[in-house]
């Protein structure tokens, strides 16, 4: 189940926080609970992506993005993610999550997030390709930034992010369109 109560707690904690300019780091703190674990008793890799929501939404609130989306009737979608896992997060470990906007292009905003353990080790790092959406489609990030009172020209994306964007643009869609071999029949399996 999605951690709605945890999200509500994070939103409550930032209700009076100072506005967050684009590019500034938003910090949230979390605990790895039993329901976040996988069969190896560590933070499940899929749950990591869900927990990153708990950092993005307070950042979006502090930046004014949530209020803008509510006013305009817009939504928010993740269009791609690049994740690097490095350190295990175990039961009851405390995590500091850092989140920031690192730039945008003509279609997407790129958000960087990381989880840090209490010993100072970085447990994971992710970049999210996101879009503000309406019933008519995606809203240009420059327009969103302009409405937020932020510069509409993006800072230059780091080289490694630009290369990921380039690789994503070259990636075939829809995927896996090559012919699939017919499954073995029972007779062929018995003959082998």
C-alpha positions in Angstrom: 0.0 0.0 0.0 1.1 3.5 -0.7 2.4 5.3 2.5 -0.3 7.9 2.6 0.1 8.5 6.3 3.8 9.0 6.0 3.2 11.4 3.1 0.7 13.4 5.2 3.2 13.6 8.0 5.9 14.9 5.6 3.5 17.5 4.3 2.5 18.5 7.8 6.2 19.0 8.7 6.8 21.4 5.9 3.5 23.3 6.2 5.3 26.4 7.5 8.7 25.8 5.9 10.4 28.6 4.0 9.8 28.7 0.2 12.4 26.6 -1.7 14.0 28.2 -4.8 14.6 26.0 -7.8 17.9 24.1 -7.4 18.0 24.3 -3.6 18.1 21.1 -1.6 15.1 19.9 0.4 15.8 17.6 3.3 13.4 15.1 4.8 14.1 12.3 7.3 12.7 8.8 7.4 12.9 5.5 9.2 13.0 2.0 7.5 9.9 0.3 9.0 9.1 -3.5 8.9 6.7 -3.0 6.0 9.5 -1.5 3.9 11.6 -4.6 4.0 12.1 -7.3 1.4 12.8 -11.1 2.0 16.4 -10.2 2.9 15.4 -7.9 5.7 16.6 -4.8 4.0 14.8 -1.8 2.4 13.1 -3.2 -0.8 14.4 -1.6 -4.0 10.9 -0.9 -5.2 10.0 0.7 -1.9 13.0 3.0 -2.3 11.3 4.5 -5.3 8.1 5.0 -3.3 9.9 6.5 -0.4 11.5 9.0 -2.9 8.0 10.3 -3.4 8.1 11.3 0.3 11.0 13.7 -0.6 9.6 15.0 -3.8 6.2 16.0 -2.6 7.5 18.3 0.3 9.9 19.8 -2.2 7.1 20.4 -4.6 5.0 22.0 -1.9 7.8 24.3 -0.7 8.6 25.4 -4.3 4.9 26.3 -4.9 4.5 23.6 -7.6 1.7 21.8 -5.7 -0.3 25.0 -5.3 0.2 25.8 -9.0 -0.9 22.4 -10.1 -4.0 22.5 -7.9 -4.9 26.0 -9.2 -4.5 24.9 -12.9 -5.9 21.4 -12.5 -2.6 19.9 -13.5 -1.0 16.6 -12.5 2.6 15.3 -12.1 4.1 12.2 -13.7 7.4 10.3 -13.5 8.5 9.5 -17.1 11.7 7.7 -16.2 14.2 6.9 -13.4 17.9 6.2 -13.2 18.8 4.7 -9.8 22.1 3.6 -8.2 21.9 1.5 -5.1 25.1 1.3 -3.0 24.5 0.6 0.7 21.9 -1.6 2.4 19.3 0.1 4.6 18.2 -2.2 7.4 15.2 -2.3 9.8 14.9 0.9 11.8 17.8 2.6 10.0 17.3 6.4 9.9 17.6 8.0 6.5 18.2 11.6 5.5 16.7 12.2 2.0 18.0 15.1 -0.1 15.9 16.3 -3.1 16.4 19.0 -5.7 15.6 20.1 -9.2 18.7 20.0 -11.4 17.3 21.3 -14.6 14.9 20.8 -17.5 14.6 20.6 -21.2 11.6 21.4 -23.5 9.6 18.4 -22.2 10.8 17.2 -18.8 12.1 18.4 -15.4 15.0 16.4 -13.9 15.0 15.8 -10.2 17.9 14.5 -8.2 17.4 12.6 -4.9 19.6 10.7 -2.6 19.3 8.7 0.7 22.0 9.0 3.4 22.5 6.7 6.3 23.2 8.0 9.8 26.9 6.9 9.4 27.2 9.4 6.5 27.2 6.7 3.7 25.0 7.3 0.7 22.6 4.4 0.3 21.1 5.3 -3.0 20.9 8.0 -5.6 18.3 8.6 -8.3 17.4 11.0 -11.1 13.8 11.3 -12.0 12.5 12.5 -15.4 9.2 14.2 -14.6 6.5 16.1 -16.3 3.7 18.4 -15.3 0.6 17.3 -17.2 -2.8 18.6 -18.1 -5.8 17.1 -19.9 -4.2 18.4 -23.1 -0.8 16.8 -22.5 2.5 17.9 -21.0 3.2 21.5 -19.9 6.5 22.9 -21.0 8.8 23.2 -18.0 9.8 26.8 -19.0 6.1 27.8 -18.6 5.9 26.1 -15.2 9.0 27.9 -14.0 7.7 31.2 -15.3 4.5 30.7 -13.4 6.5 29.9 -10.3 8.4 33.1 -10.7 11.6 31.2 -11.3 14.0 31.6 -14.2 12.6 29.9 -17.3 16.0 29.0 -18.7 17.4 25.8 -17.2 20.7 25.5 -15.6 23.0 23.2 -17.7 22.3 19.6 -16.9 25.3 17.7 -15.6 27.1 15.8 -18.4 26.1 12.4 -17.0 22.5 13.4 -16.9 22.6 14.8 -20.4 24.1 11.4 -21.6 21.2 9.6 -19.9 18.7 11.9 -21.6 20.5 11.1 -25.0 20.4 7.4 -24.3 16.7 7.6 -23.4 16.0 9.5 -26.7 17.7 6.6 -28.6 15.8 3.9 -26.7 13.2 2.1 -28.8 9.5 2.5 -27.9 7.5 0.3 -27.7 10.2 -2.1 -26.4 10.8 -5.7 -27.2 9.3 -5.8 -30.7 11.5 -8.5 -32.1 9.8 -11.8 -32.9 9.4 -14.2 -30.0 10.1 -17.9 -30.7 7.1 -20.1 -30.3 6.9 -22.0 -27.0 8.0 -25.6 -26.9 5.2 -28.1 -27.2 4.9 -31.0 -24.8 6.1 -33.4 -27.5 9.3 -31.4 -28.2 10.0 -31.2 -24.5 9.7 -35.0 -24.2 11.9 -35.6 -27.2 14.7 -33.5 -25.7 
